[in-house]
């Protein structure tokens, strides 16, 4: 399968199943498009008719030979040989768990209108995870991690800083046992920033492998939705704290994570606002909510959003040339290696290798399923007591979704998010069509950025 597109002056040809990316001339671009369905003679005549004033018959014939050689080398029109492997990859990993999302707080000090977690309560009761429950969760992870050395733990909510002392106790406990268990824990913290202080900054910079800071960009956009229970915006309270946090963090991983909605499909203004504030590791995610929600993205928003992704790619290159590069999470792509074929087919591992733990110790496939009782897998004391759910998630791969079979981006998204698919279609093996459209546009832009970095001498050594 081949995907062709033109962006920022580049004629890009992507060979889906080999991952090869080719930047070609306009005649070659047209010849590749004709190659599967036309004879060499037909292609030659068509190219002479269109480009005869600038290319010769010999040039066209030579280009045809190059296309044939790329096909022979498995770099163009490569056949898909991965489908027979799709159902076996997750079976090979057995019941090994490598990551947990610890919901240390089912409470929040903000009341964000678009929050999928129902203002942090996940449509249930407010609750805090005890140290004993969190300790058992870490023991459960070690016991079910097999031979894996690196284990991932996300501190999530609600707002995890509302249960900060327990977070610190759990990190200390994990550090005290990891050596004897032959494991290494990598922790991530996600916070709205309201309770950040010097202790949070110092501890996080010592212990947190990554920190995700929630900011929606422009003050007027952020304060429209990210408000406290009195309805007051949080921007002025959190931005100085985030700036102090990021400055102290140095070269450690962090992301400013924003959400764009129907009210700001022109999200580049929010990206620019965050850059102006001094942040350079950014993420802006499309809201996922019910179609009748005022925040929901509409079909009319889609062309605006797609244009924003193009503007974003151009802005990244512009700032690289100026020696002021920044990272955009969804444009992080490695064309020379990238995820192994297991990840390209099977996705994130929710419900199999990755699970969420509620304050009471219940297990769910991921944080977006918490509170959906039919997806409760079991608990951290008894383990997975509903194996049928786990088996359903084990089947989640790109080849189980009919809509994905002919999609050129399938080995980049691995079938997409099971939670988004479920909330959009009622089936974890369904698709979230709107999200698919945006994903394909992001990948086109991300590949173009990498192409430009290889082709443009002014970008060498900048990013």
N, C-alpha and C positions, 0 to 999 in steps of 0.2 A: 504494500500500500504506500502510495506517495502523496504527499500534501505539498502544494505549491502556493506561495503568496508573495506579494510585493509590498515592502514596507521600508520607509525611510531611504528609498533609492536602491534597495537591495532586492535582487530576484532570488528568493530562497526556495530551495527544494529539500524537503524533509522525507527521508525514507523511514517509515514508521518502525518496521521490525528490526532494522539494523541500528537505528538511531543516527545514521549518517546525515549530516547537514551539508548541502552543497550551495555555494553562491555562484551563480552562473550569469552569462550574458543573456540578453533578451532573445536572440535566436535559439540558444540552447534551452532556455526556459520554455519556449514554444515547442521545440522539438521533443523535449521530455514529455510534455502534455500529450503530444500526438503519438508517441512511441508505442504504447500498448495496442492501439487500434488501427494503426496505419502501416503500410509497407514502407520500406526505405525509399522507394521511388516516389511515393506520394508525399513523403515528408520533404524530400529534396525539392520537388516542384513547388510545394507550398511555401517553403522557405525562400526559394528564388523569387517567387511572386511577391513576397512581403519584404525581403531584405536584399534583393538582387543588386541593388545599387551599392551596398556596403560589404557583402560577403560573396564569395565565389562558390561554385559547385564543389570545388575541392575542399574549401573550408567546411561546408555543410557535411560532406562525406566524412571528413576527419572527425567532426563532432559526433556523428552517428557512431563511429568506431569507438569513441571515448565513452559514449552512453552504454554501448554493448559491453565494453570492458568493465565498467562500474557494475553492471548487472551481473556479469560473470564473477566479479570479486565479492558479491554479496553486499554491495553498498547502494544499490538502486533496484527498485521493484523486488525487494527481498520477500520471500514467502514467509508466512506466519507459521512457525513451528512450535509455538509456545503453548497452544491450547491443550495438548495432551498432558502438559505438566501442571496445569492450573489447579486441578483438584488434588494433586499429590503434595504440593508444597506445604500446606498447613498441616496435613497429616503427618509429615515428617517431623514437624516440631512437637508433635504430641500435645501434652497438656502443660507445656512450659509457659510460665508467665514472666515477662521481663520488665513490666512497668505497671505502676498503680497511680491513679489520681485520687489523692486523699482529700475528701470533702471535710476539712477540719472545721468548717463553719457553714451551717445552713441558716445564716443570718447575714444581713448586709446593712451598712450605714448609708447606702444610697438606695434610691428607688427609680432605677432606670426604666423608662417606658418600654423599651424594646427587649428587655432582659428575658432570654429564653428560660431562665431558671426561676421566674416568678419572684423577682426581687430577692433572690438568694435562697428562698425556702424550697425551691423545686416543687412547688405546689403542695407542700406538706407543712409540717410544723418547724418552727425555728429550733435549732439545736446546735450544740457544740460537741465536737469529738473529744472524748476523754483521752488522757495519755494512755490508759490501759488498752483502749480500743485501737488507737494508733500503733501502739507497740505490737499488738497482736497482728495488725495488718502488715507491719514490716517483717515479723516472723513468718507470716503466711507467704509473703513474697519470696523470702529466702528459701523456704521449704519447697516452693513450687517453681523455682527458677532453674532447676537442672544444672547444667554445666556453665550457664551464662555467668560471666564475671561482672559486667557493668549492668547495674539495675537503675531504672529511672523512677523517681517519685515526684509527682507534682502536688504542691500544696495549693488547694483550690477552694472556692466557695460558691456562693456567698462571698464574704470578704474574709480571707484567712487571717489577716492581721487582727481581727477581733478575737482570735484564739492564739495569739502570738506566743505566749509562754509554752503552750503545748507544742507548737511548731518547733521551738528551740529544744524542748525536751526530746522530741522525736528524732531530730537531727543528731543530738548528742548520743541517744541510744543507738542509732544506726552506726555512728562512727565507732562506738564501743564494741560492736559485734562484727563489723565487716571484715576485719583482718582474719579472725578465727574462722569465719564462714567462707573465706576466699572470695569475697565480693567487694565491689566498690559502688557506693551509692552516688548518683548524680541527681541533685535536687533542683526543682524549678518552682518559683513563686509567682503567682498572678495576683496583682493587687490594684485596687482603684486609687490608692495613694493617700486616702484621707488620714490614715493613722501612721504614716511614715514618720519616723524620728531617727535620731542618731543611732540608737540601738538597732533598729531595723536595717539601716544602711550598713553599719559595720558588720553585723552578723551575716547579712545577705552577701556582702562582698567577700566574706570568708568562705561561706558554705554553699551558696546557691550557684549552680552551674549556669543558670539562666534566670532572668527576671523579666516578667511581662507586665508592663505598665499601661493602664487603660486611659487613653486620651483620644478624643474624637477630632482634634485639630483646632479649628477656629473656635474662639470663645462662644460666639453666638450659637454655633452648631452643638458644641459640647454641652452647653448649659440648657439647651432645649430639652434634652432627654436625661442627662446624667445629673440628676438633682437629688437633694436629701429629702427626708420625709416631710419637711416643711415647704418643699418646692423650690428651694434655693439652689442655684447652680454651684458646681464644685470646681470650676476651672481655676479661679483665683486661689483657692486653697491648695490645690494639688500641683499646679505647674511649678511653683518655686521648689516644692519638695522633690519633684521629679528631676528638676535641673540639678539640685544638690546631689541627689542619688546618682545620676548618670555621670556627673563630674567625678565623684568619688569612685565610681565603678571602673574607671580607666578603660582597659582593653577587654574587660570581661563581657560576656554575652548579655545583651538585653534587647528588648523590643518595645517600642511604643506601639500599642495595639489599638487601632481605632475601628469604628463601625460606621459605614455610610448607609444611608436610608433614602427613601423617596425625597426627603427634604434636602439632601446634598449629594445628588448623583455627580455633581461637579467636584468630586472629592479631591482633585488636585489642589484646590485652594486650601484644603486641610493639610495635605502633605506639605505644601509650601509653608503653612503656618508652623508646623512642627519643625521643619528645617530652620525657620527663622528663630525658633526658640532654642536651637542648638542641638537638637536630637538628630542622629544620623543612622539609626537602625529602626526602620519603620515597617508597619503593617497596617493596611486598611482592608477590612473584611466587609463583604456585602451582608447586609442584615438578612437573616432567615426567620421569617415569621409567617403567620397565616395571611392569605391574599387579601382579606378584608381589613387587615390592620392598617391604619393610616401611615405607618412606617414602611409598609411593604413596597418593594421595588416593582415598577410597572414596565410593560413593554415599551412605553414611551421613554422610560429612563434608559433603556438598554443601549441605544446608539450614543447617548451622552456618556454613559459609563465606558463603553468601548473606546470612544475618543479620548477619554481621560487616561486610559491605559497607554495609548499611543503617546500622549503628551508626557506622561510619566517616564516612559522609556527615553524620550528625547531629553527630558530634564536630567535624567541620570547620566546620559552621555555628555551633556553640556557641563555638568558639574565635575565629571571626571576630567574633562579637558582643562577645567579651571583649577584642578588639584583639590577639589572639595567633594570627593565621592560620598555617596550614601548607599545603604543597603535597603532594598525593598524585599520583604520576606518572600512574596510570591514570584519574584523574578530570580530567586536563587536557584540556578540550574547549572549542572556540570555536564558539558557536552562531550568531555573526554572520558568520563567514567559514569558518575551519577549512581543512582540506586541500583542495587543488584536486581536480577530478573525476578527474584522472589517478591521484592517490594513493588516492582512494576506491575506484577500480576495481582498480588494478594492485598496490597494496600496497607492500612495502618495497623491491622491486627486487633482492632476493637473486638471485645468478646472472646478472644482467644489468648493472645499474648498480652493484652492491655485491658485493664478493668478499672472501674471507679468504685470507691468505697465510701459509703455514707457515714454520717456521724454514729450510726448505730451498728456499723460493721457489715451492712448488706452490700452485696456485689452486683454491679450492673455493667453492661458491655462498655460504656463510656459515660462521660459526664452528661452528654446530651440525652441519655436514656434514663437517667436517675429520676425516680418518681413514676415511671411507667411500669406498673406492677408486673405486667406480663413479661417484662424483660429482666426481672430479678433473677440472677443466676444462682444465688445462694448467699453464703456469708463467710467471713474470715475465720470462723471457728470450725464449721462443718465443711467448708470448701464449696465446690460447685455441686449443688444438689438438683439443679435443673439442667442436665447435660444437653437436652434437646435444643435449648436456646443457643448453647455454645456451638452445637453442630450446625445450626442455621447460620451462625456467623462464620463458621469455618468454611462454609460454601461461598462466602462473599469473595468473589473475584471478578475480574473484568469480563471473563467469558461466560459468566452466569447471567449477564445482563444483555438481552438481545439488542437493545439500543446501542450498546457499546461496540458491537462486533465490527461495524464498518466505520468507526470513528478513528480518525488519524491520531488523536491525542490519547488513545486508550492506555498506552504504556507510560504515559506521564501522570495520569490521574488514578490508574489502577481501579477504575470503576467509580471513583468518587466516594463521598462520605455516606456511610450507611444510615446515619441519623438524618441527614438532609433528605436522602432518598425516602426514608420511612415517613418523615413529616410531610413530604411533597406528594407521595404516591400511596402511602399506607403499606409499603413493602420494603424491607431492607435491601431487596434485590431489584428495586425499581430505580428510577433516575429522577434527579431534580433538573429538569430540562433548562430552566433559566440559569442555574448555576453552571451547567455544562457549557452553555454559550459563553459565559464570562470566563470560564476556565480556559477554553480554547483561545480566546483573545489574549489572555495573560501569557499563555505559553508562546504564542506567536511573537509577542512583544519581548518576552524574556530571551527567546532564541535570537531575535534581531539584535538585542543588546550585546549578546556574546559574539555574534557575527561582527558587529561594528568594532568590538574590542580587539578582534583578530585582524580586521581589515584596515582599520584607521590608524596610521602611525601616531597621530596626536594623542591617542588613548593609551599607548604602550606604557606600562608601568604605573598608570594612574590608579587603576581599580584594584 
